[in-house]
Amino acid sequence: MSKSKHLGVTPPISLDFSDKHEEALADDLLATLKSEGLFESEDERKTREVVLGKIDKLVKEVVYQVSLKHKLPESLARECGGKIFTFGSYRLGVHGAGADIDTLCVVPSHVRREDFFEYMTEMLKARSEVTELAPVPDAYVPVIKLQFSGVDIDMTVGVLQQPTIPEDLELSDNNILRSIDEHSVRSVNGSRVTDEILRLVPNIPTFRLALRCIKLWAKRRAIYSNSVGFFGGVAWAMAVARICQMYPNKCASTIVARFFVVLNKWRWTTPIMLKEIENGAGQFRVWNPRLYPGDRGHKMPIITPAYPSMCATHNVSQSTKQIIEVEIKRGLGIVDKILKGEASWKELFEKEEYFREYKFYLQVNVSSLNNDDHNKLHGFVESRLRFYVASLEIAGQFMLIHPYIKSFDHSFKYKTEEEAQRIRAGFLPAEESTSVPGGTADVNSEASAVPDTANGDKSTSTPEHNEPQTDGDNGKGNIYTSAYYLGLVLVKKDRSSADQRRVDLSLPTQDFIRRIKESDSWKSDEDMAVSIRFLRQEQLPNDVFGGKARERLRVSSSSPDKKTEKKAKKKRSGNRDNAEAAELPAKKTKLADAAVPSTSGFTMGVGNNQALDEASKPASSSENGGSSKPASVMNIPAPVPLAAKPGGIKLKLLGSR
């Protein structure tokens, strides 16, 4: 590569080539990723190609049917065409076994988005190989999520202002965006951005290997989800691509090492860009913090390279920014040891301990009586969870709010209305439940990636449930639930005050529930419910631990040797609470003044049933941590009953005083 020509907004930092040691580390990295199962088999590859071929035919059939609806002659209707494009990890060539395929369906101007969702959904329902069908038209990027012959598909639609869609259509020309709406721009740009990233990296094989490494690291550390405020797949890809531009002749191991060095020192809010922002001839707004106050508020801007340039990380909050920075610092420390031969790549990919890391959590639980309705509600709630986090941050009660990137989904059978109301209120039984893989897929696997587009997740994981069944003789039925978690670090209490701490979450909680109930995904209060519970770590349900120990992470003082070992392990894992850059308290910080003064936590129900309203009131508890005999939902003990403590937290939610 000559010095006069380069990729990126600045010249390369170094044009040196990797030495033998770095090449050996790259070979070791490749072997490690293969051992993690990140590469699909030949049979899986062929299955994906067959599925994409069938979807392409379905798109053409939808265009044909809608064309007939608009009174076009049959001969012309057949010529209207339709075409699919892939984007995301599949198009970048970094997908693994079980990963989903992001698919863009391009249709002509007379096929409205509403038509496409209606006709495509009905056609997919009629196919036996299609399961887990969940249209999410209200998402930032409207999407149809489904599983086709075992392959997860995220289907978006772009409506172009032209009468036909030819087979040789290319999306690289900016003129293709003329006169189309913003929803179509966001959908089409998913494919345009992916192609532009590949064009702007100097060495595609090196880029792909390095990106596979960063994607696995981000998933294992639970910071891979655009929808809840972390980086999505496209954002991580652009960050890696920028490092490749800075070191165009280096191998993958060096790119990974420089990735952590550069991002650890990066001065946010300076944007990461792969090329200069271009101003097209269209009417679309491009990212410009000088003109738009909203753009100035982006905390970690990574800008898409295709016109119109947008911020792919606009969802990042102050809390998630801190968490990402601490994880990057942890990664830097481990990679430095790898380069010195003191650690292996597997240490970089150690799984986070989210549910053993915080003392307090909020559990947001949504439930439905119907499978299809719950699929729609699940996607909408998860796409709006970041707004709840943002409003809680503004309330000023917390130093940190850490959303978990996946939901925990279950199907419960109930025998009585009382039992159903308990589940709807958020008190999930430990037995007689079916754990559902959709939202709780192992973040160790490539399949757990949260899909996103150039601008954000179209939606998130879709729960897979059995069809609801009702037994007319004994009244049995199914309730489908999805639980989301927010780890909390409270603002330190004023030690000079002897009063009970008061945490008032009523306003942000009311607003969050109002958003949910006003959406098209909400069917009725009789069929759906939302509950929000404030829990200590000891009160978390067993399923979030996956069979691991429940104890919080803390330094043991049992012996000097063990203590030293614990500290070393803590340092390797880059404990978020120890990072000075993120200004988080240590995991062993004592918050003895903060306690949950009831055995049931705090619950808020939004159904019409009076029992759900009563659930927002704290239950009484005995001194030994037991609870009085439950007479209503409000008295149901939490998974691990806790006694009230003096000077504890008084949590105010909806309807509480």
N, C-alpha and C positions, 0 to 999 in steps of 0.2 A: 504493500500500500504506500503510495507516494505521500510526501508531506504536504503537497499542495491540495490534495483531495482527501476528504475524510467524511465519515458519517457522524451525525450528531451536531449539536449547537456549538460545540467547542472542539478544538483539535484533540487528538488522543493524548493521554497522560504519558503513555509509554508505547513504543513500537517494538520492544524487545520480545523475543520468543521465549517460550517456557523451557526450562532446563530439564534434565532427565529426572530429577527428583519430583518436580511438579507433574511431569508426564506420568510417572509411576503412581502418584497420588490420584491422578485423573482415572487411571485404570482401576485403582482400588475403589474409587467412588462408583464407577460403573458396575463393578462386581457387587458392591453393597446394595445399590439400587435394584439390581436384578434379584438379589436374595430377598429383597422386600416385596417382590412380586409386582413391580411397577411396569412391566412390559407385557402386553397382551400376546396370546398365542395366535398361531396362524388360523385356527378354527374360529377364534373370536373375531379376528380381522375380517374373515369372509362373511361371518354372520352380520357384522355391522354394514358391510357393503350391500348385502341382500336387503337389509332393513331400510337403508337409505334409498335403494331403488324402489321399494314398495311405497315409501312416503312420497317420493317424487311423482309416482303415478297417482297417488291420492290427491296431491295438490292440483295436478292437471284436471282430475275429475271434479274437484270442488269448483275450479274456475269454469269448467264446462257447465255444471249444474246451475251456478249463479248466472252465467251468461244466458242460459235458456230462461231463467226467471225474469231477466231483463228483456225478453222477447227478441233476442238475437237469433237469426237463422241457425239451424244446427250446424251447417257447414262452417259458418263464421265462428260459432261457439267452440268448435274443435280447434280452430286456429288461434284462439286467444292464449293458449299456452299456459305458462306457469313454470317455475323452476326453483330448486332448492340449492342453498349454499350452506356449507358448514363453517363454523368459527369456533373460537375458544380453544381449549386444550386439544381437541381432535384435529382442528385445522392447523394448529401450531406443531402438531406431531409429538406432543408430550403426554398424551392420554395413556392410561394404564388399564389393566384388567378391571372390568366392571365400571369404568368411568362412563359418564353420560355423554351424549352428543348434542351440542348446541346447533340447532338447525334453523336457518332463515328460509321462509317460504315467500317468494316474490310473486306478486299477482298484479294483474292490470288494474286500471283506474276504476272500472265499473264494479269491481269486487270490493265492497266495503269491509272494514275490519270486522264489523258485527256479522256480516254474511259469512266471512271465513270462519269465525269462531262457531257459529251455529252449524254450518254444513260440515265442517271438519270434525267437530265433536260428535255429531250424529253418525258420521261414517266410521269414526274410530270405535264408537260403542258397538257397532255392528260386526266388528272383527274379533274373532275368538282369540287371536294372539295379542290383543291389546288389553293391558291391565293398568291399575293405578291411574286412571284417567282423571286429571284435575285441571280444568281450565281456570286461569287466574287473569281475567280481563282487566282487573283493577290495579295490577302491578305497575310499577314505574315503566317497565317494558312488558306489555301484555304477553302472556305465555300460556301455552297448553303443555302441561307436563304429563307424561305417560311412560309406560314400559311396553315396548314392542318386541315380541319374541325374546323377552328377557333383557333387552337393551334399553337403558334409560334414555329418553328423548326429551329435550326442552325445545319446543317449537314456537318460534316467533313469526310474525308476518310483516312484510313491507309492501305497502300499496304504492306502486309507481304511477306517475301521471302519463301513461301511454296505453294505447288500446290493446296491445299484445305484448307477450313476454317471449322473445325468441330464445332458442337453445344456446346461442352463442353470446348471450347477454353478459357483459362485464360490469362490475360495480365500481371500478376505480375512477371513472369519469365523474367529476363533481356535478356536471350538468344533470346527472340522473336524480339529483336531490331537488331539482326545481319544482316548486309548487306542492311538494308532499308535506304532510303534517308532521308534527314533532314526534309522535309515537313511531311513525314509519322511519323517520330519520334515526332515532335511537336503535331501532331494530336493524336497519340496513347498515348502520355504522359498526355494529358488532362484527360483521364480516369484513368491512372495509378496514377497520383498525387492525384486525388480525393479519390481513394481507400486508398492510403497511409495516407492521412490526417485523415480519419476515424480510421485507425489502430493506429495512434499515439496520439489520445486524450484519457484521462483517463475515461471520462464520456460523452458518446455521447449525451444523452438528454440535459445535461447542456450546452454542446458545441453548440448544435443546437439553443437553446433558446437565448444564448448570441450572436450568429452569426446573428440571425434574427434581433436582436436589432441593432447591428453595421451596418448591411446592410441598414436598414431603415434610420438610422442616416446619413450614407454616401450619400445615394440618396437624402435625403431632403436637405443636405448641398451642393449638386452638386459636390461631390468629388468621384464619383463612375463611373469611365470610364478609363480603361487602355489605350484605343486607343488615347486619347487626353492628357495623361500624369499623370493621377491620379492612384489610386489603382483599379484594377478590382476585381471581386468577389472572385477569387481564392486567391489573395493577402490578402484581408481582412480576408478570412477564415483561412489562415495560421497564420496571426497575432493573431487572437482570439485563435486558437489552441495552440499557444505558451504560452499564458496567462493561458490556462487550464492546461498545463504541469507544470507551476510554482505554481499553486494553485489547485492541483488535487481533493481536497475534498470540495471546495467551490461551492456554488450555483451560478446560472446565474447572479443574481444582483451583486454579489461580483466580478465575472469575468469581467463584464462590467466596474465596478468601477476601478478595477486593470488595465484593458486595457488602460484606459486614463492615469492613474498614470504612468504606465511603459512606454508607448509610448511617453508621454510628457518628460520623462527624458532620453529616449533612445539616445545613442551616435551614431548617423549616421556618418560614413558609416559602422558601425558594422552591419553585416547581421543578420537578423532574420532567424533562422533555426530550424526545428523540429527534425532533427537528423544530425549526422555527414555526410558530403558529401562522397559518396562512388565512387570509381573508378572501373567501370565495365571493362569487357574484350573487349568491343566494341571499335570502332574507334572514338567515339563521344567526343566532347569537353565538359568538365564540367566547371562550374563556378569556376574561380580561379584568383583572382585579383593579385596574385603574378606573374602569367605568362602572363596574358592578359591585356594590357592597357585599353581596352574597359570595362572590368569588374571593373577596378579601378575607372572608371568614373561614376559608378552607384551611385546615390545620396541617395537612400533609399532602399538598397537591401533586398529583401525577397526571399529566395532560396527554390525552389521546392524540396520535399523530395525524389522523385523517380529518379532513374538513367535514363538519364544523368541530373544531377542537373543544373538548369538554374535560372536566375534571373527573377522573375515574374513581377518586377517593373522597368525594364530597360527603360521604356518610361518616367519616372519621370524627369522633368526638374527642374531647379533652382526655377523657378516661382511656379510651382505646388507643389514643396516641401515646400515652404514657406506657401502656402495656406493650405496644409494638416496640417502642424504644428500648424497654428493658429486655425484651426477648432478643432484639438485635445485639445488645450488649452481651447477653449470655452467649449468643452464637459466636460473637467475635472472640470471646475467651476460649471457647472450645476449638474453633478453627485454628487459632494461634497454637494450641497444643498439638493439633493434628499436623500442622506444618513442621513442628519440632519432633514429631514421632512419639509424643507423649499421650496421645488419645486416638481413638478410631472414629470413623464417620458415624458409626452407630450411636455414639454418645451425643452427636448433634441431633439425632432423631428421637431422643428419649421423650416419652409422652409426658405432657403436663399433668399436674395434680390439682386441677381446678377445684374439685369438690372437697379437697382437704386443705385448701389454701386460705379460705376466709372464715371468719367467725360468724358472719351474718349473710343471709341470702333473702332475696325476694323470689317467690315462686309464682309465676303467672301461668294459670291453668285454664285452658279452654276446653269445652266439651260439647258434644253434639249427639243427638239420638240417631242420626242418619249418616251413613258412610260418605256418600257423595257430598253432602252438605259440609261435613267436617273437613274433607279435603280442601274445599274452597276456603273455609274459615281459617284453616291451618296456615295456608299460604299467605292470606291477607294479614293475619295477626303477626306473623314473623316478619313480614315486610314493614310493619308499622312499629315494631318493638323499639327501634332506634329513636323514634320520636318520644317514647316514654322515657328512655334513658336520658335524652337531651333535656326534657322537662324536669327530671329528678336532679340533674346536675345544676340547673338554674335555681332549684329550691335551696341549694347551699347547705344541705344536711350531711353531704357525703364528700369525703376526700377522693373516693374512687368508686365507680360503678362498672363492674366487669360483666358484660353479657356473655353467656356461653353460646357457642356457635351452632349448636344443634338442639333440637327439642327431644323430649322423651315421650314416646307415643305408645298408648295402650288401648286395648279393647277390654272392657269389663262387662261381665254379666251381672244383672241385678234381679232380685226376686221381689222386692217391695219398693214402694215409692219412697219410703224413708231412706232406704239404702241408695236409691238413685239420687236423692237430694244431697246425701253426704258426698257422693262422688262429684256431683256438680259443684258443690261448695269447695272442692279442692282436696278433700280428705280421701286419698286414694288407698283402697285396700291392698294389703300386701299379698293376698292370695287370690286365686281365681281370676287372674288377669293374663292377657296375652300381650307380651312385649312385641312391638311392631318395629320392623327394621327401618322404615322410611326416614324417621327423624333422628334415630339413634345409631346410625351406621358408624362403625368404628373409624375414628379419625386417623387411625393408622393406615387405612387403605386409601387407594386412589379414588375408590368409589364414593368416599365421603366428601369429596369436593363439593363446595357449595357453588352452583352455577352462577355465572354473572355475564353481563355483556360489557361493552366498552364503558358504559355509564353506571352499571349497577346490576344487582341480581334481579332477574326477571321475577323471581320468587325465591323460595328456598325449598328445603326438603319436603316431600309430600308423604304423609303417612299412609301405609298400606294396611287396610283393615279388612276383616272378613265382613261380608254383607250382614247388615243388621237382621236379627232373627227374633221373633216373638212367639212364645208358647202360649196359646190361648187358654190352656188349662190352668197353668200356675202363674201366668203373668210375667214370665221371664223375658228380659230384653237385653240389648247391648247399649252401652254408652262408650263413645270414642273420645279419648282425651289426649291432649298434647300439653306438656309442661315445659316452660321455658324458665331459665334461672339467671338471676343477676347477683353476682358476688358484690358485697358491700364493704367499704371501709368508711366508718363514721368519722365525722369531724370530732376532734378530741373535746371532751367535756371540760367545762370550766370547773376546776377542782375547788374553787372557792365557794361554789354553789352547792348547797345540800339538797336542792330540789330535785325531783325526779326529772330525768331528761324527757323532752317531748319532741317527737319526730312527726311532723305534720306532712303527710303525703296526700292529703285529700284532693287538692286542686289538680295536680298532675294526674292522679289516678282517675278522677272524674273525667278529665279531658281524654285520657287514653281510652276509657270505656265508651265514651260518647263517639269517638272515631270508629270504634269497632261496630257499635250498634247502628250507626248511620250508614255503614257500608252495604253494598249489595250482597256481600257474603253472609250477612247476618239474616237468618230466616225469621226467627221469633224468639221471645224470651222463654216460651214453653219448650222449644226444641234445642236451645243453646244456652250456655252459661259461661261466665268468666269469673274466676276467683283469683284473688291475689293474697298470698300469705307471706308473712314475715317470719323467717325461720332462723334458728341457730344451726350451726353445722351439725350438731348432734341430732337435730330433728329432720334432717334430710332423709328421703326414702332410700331404701337399700339399693334400688336399681341404678342409681346414679354412680355407685361405687364399683359396679361391675365385679363384685366379689372381693374387692380389695379392702384393706383396713379402713375404718372410719376416722381414726384419730387425725387431728390436725398435724401438719408438719411443724416440728419445733426441735430445737437443739436439746439433746439429752445431756443431763449432768450426772449420769450414773457413774461414769468413770472417765479419767482424763483421756484414755485411748479412744473410747467410744465418742467422746465429745469432739476430739480432733477429727475423727473419721466423719462424723456428722457434719462438721463445719466444712470439711473438704467437699463432701457431696453436695452440700448446700451451695457452695461457691460454684461448683461445676454446673449445677442445674440453673444457675442464674436466677436465683429466687427473686421474683418480682418485688417482693416487699423489702429487699435489701438494697435495691438500686437507688443510689443517690440522685441520679439523673431524673428518675421518675418521681422522686420525693415521696416514696411510699413507706409506710411504717414497716418494721421488721415483723416477720410472721409470729414472733414470740412477744410482740408488743402486748402489754396487758391492757385489756379493755374490760376490766372487772366491773366497771360502773355501768356497762351496757349489758342488759340481760332481757330475756323475754319473760314478762310477768304472767305467763299462763301456760297451761299444758297444751293448748291448741294452737299456739302462735296467734296470728291475727288473720282473719279471713274476711273477704268481702265477696258477696254473691251479687249477681246482677239479674237473676231470674225473678219471676213474679212471686215465687213461693216465699211465704213469710219466713220460713226456716233459713233461707239464704240470706235474708236481711239480718236475722239474728246471729248469723255466723260471723258477722263483722265485730261482734262483741267478745271480749276476752272471757275465757272460762275460768272458773275457780280451780285452785289446786291445793293439795295438802302439802305439808312441810316436807314430806319424804319424796315429793315429786309425783305422787299419784294423783289421779283426777277423780272427781265425784262421779257417780253413776250418770251416764249421759241420758238426758231427757229430751234433747234436741240436737240439731247439728252443732250448735255452739259449744257443746260439752264433749265432743269427740276428741280423745287425746291424740296428740301428734305421735309420729312413729316412735320417738323417744321422749316421754314426758319429762318436763323440767319444772322444778319448783320456782316460785316467784322469788326474786332477789331484791333486797332494798336498794333504792337508788337506781332501779333499772330504767329501761326505755318505755315510754308510753307512746305507742304508735297510733297516730290518728289517720284512719282511712275514711272511705266514704261512709257517711252516716254516723261516725263515732264522735264522741264529745270529750 
